[in-house]
Amino acid sequence: MNAQVLGTQLAAWRREAGLTQMQLAERMQTTQSVISRIEAGRSVPTIPVIERFARACGLTEIVLPLDRPRSQASADERRRRLAKVLGGYVFNPWDRDPSPAEARTLLADGLSRERFDDLYLDRLRQATIDERREGVEFHSALAVVAARYEDIDWNYIRRRLSEIRENEGPIADLMKRIDSRIRRRVRRALSEPDSR
């Protein structure tokens, strides 16, 4: 069973019951972070946990989704899905055919065509200005991930966020929360077939 598909189903049960993650966690005698990890697909719950989840949502009978066989989307299909997420916004300056001056500036800043990981961290930091509002800073970070999702070194991102946490404190927690939202949105776009 796909953890993300299951998490999406459990989140739908919670929302249909009109509960927040915190309220559900209290009913289940667990923490909100456990509920968040399950719903985000970062943790696969056991059958007894799924039963507790359902009971806490007021359900007596449940149907769990099975993974449907999925064919691997082509690179063109993935690009099209990501373009849909971005709403036509083109972020990657290399895709815009930068002027020679812009190209020199990008390279001087260490932003080669291949290396957008540090740029993503920079955009995450900017997005913490207003965590709840999905402004230009958030969409800029989203664009970096959408443009290069499969090329980003996610272990590097995790290491850097840990270093930021050690050196700068709570801003890393904000960056992690925004990172989770962005990655969840892009993963969903990559896994959903387009409804034309």
N, C-alpha and C positions, 0 to 999 in steps of 0.2 A: 504494500500500500504506500502510495506517495505521501510523504509527510506534509507537503504543501497543500495537496488536495484535501487531506484529512483536516489539517488546520483551518482551511477555508470553511469547510463544512461545520466544524465546531464553533468557529466564530459566528457563522450564520445562526446557529442554534442560540447562542448567547444574545445576539442582537434581537432575534425574534422574541426572546423572553424579556427584552427590555432591560438587560443587565449590563453594567459596566464590568470590565475585567476585575476591578477591585471587589465589586459586590459578589461576583461569581466566586472569586478566590475565597472570600469570607464564608460563603455557603459550603465550599469544598474543604475548608480548613487548610488552605494552602496560601501561597503568595501570589500577588498580581504578576510578578515576573515569570512564574511558572506558567500561568495562563498565557501570557504574551509569547513565551517561547513555543508553546504548543500551537497557538493560533498562527504564528509566523512560519511554522513548519521547521523550526530549528530543533525541535524535540519531538520524538514519536512517543505518544502516550501508550501505556499498556491498556489492555481491555478493561481491567478494573477502574482505571483512571477515566477512560471513556464513559463507562457506566456512571461513575460519580458525576462527571461533567453533565451528562444527559439528565440525570436526576436533579441536579442543581438548577438546570434550565427548565425543570417541570415536565420533562419528557418521560413517557413510560415505554414507548417503543421507538426504536431508531433504525435507520437504514444507513449503512456506511458505504461510501463510494468506493468502487474498485478502480484500479488504474485501467484506463482504456489503452489499448495498444496505440502508441503514437509513432508516427514516422518522424524521423529527424528532419526538421525544417532546413531547407537549403539556405545558403548564405544570403541569397537575394531575398528570400522570404523573411529571414531574421532582420535584415536591413530595413525592409518595408515595415515590419512590426515596430521596430525602434523608431522609425521616422514618424509612425503614427503616435507614439508616446510623446515625441518631441513637438508634435503639432506643426511640422514644417520648419522648425527652428534649426538652423545649421550652426553648430558651435565650432567644430574642429576647424581651425584656421587653415590647416593643410588641405582640407576638402574645399575650401573657398579659393584655392589657388592664390596664396598670399603674394603681395608685391615683394620684390627683392628686399626692400627695407624691412617689411614685416617679417620675412623669413629670417633675416639676420638677427632681428630682435628676439624672435622665438628661439633660435639656436643659442643666442647669447644667454638667454634665460634657462637653457638646458631643456627646452621643450621640443625635442626632436619629434619626428612623426611617430616614433616607436614608444616614447616615454611620457605617458600622461598621468602616471601614478601620483607624482608630487603635485601636479596641477589639480588633480581631484582632491587631494588633502587640503590644498589651498582654498579651493571652492567650498569644501565642507566647513572650513574655519570661517569663511565669509558668511555662510548660511546660518551660522550660530547667532548672527546679529539679531534675528527674529525667528526663533525656532518654529513657532507655530504658523507663521505666514510663509507661504510658498512664493517668495518674491524672486527677483532676478538672480539673487545669489543661489537660492535653492535650485532654480531651473538651470543655472550654469553648471552646478555640480551634477545634476541629472543628465545634462547633455554630454558631459565628459564620460560618464558611465555608459550611457546609451551608445555613444560613438565607439567605445572601445571595451565593452563589457568583457568580451572573451580574451582580451589582451592584457587586462589589468592584473597585476600580481597581488592577489588578495591577501596572501601571507605577509607581503611587504606592508600593505595598508594596515593590517592588524598590528604588526610590530611597531610601526610608526605611531599608531594611536596609543599603544601602551607607553611608548617613550614620551609622547605628549602628556599623557596622564601623570607620569612620574615627574616631569619637568614643569608642567603648567597647571595641573590639577583638573578642576571640574569641566573646563572647556572640552576636554577629551570625551566626557560623558555625553555632552550635547552633540559633539561630532559623531559619536557612535550611534546615537538615536537617529540622527538625520541620515547617516550612512545606511542604517537598517531600512528606513522608509524608501530611500532611493533604490537600493538593491532589490527590495521586495517588488517595487513597481516595475523595474526593468525585467526581473525574472518572470513576473506575471505576463508582461507583454511578449516575452520570448516564448512562453508556453501556451498562450491562448491562440487558437486559430482565429484568423480574421473573419469577421462576419460581414461579408460583402452583400 
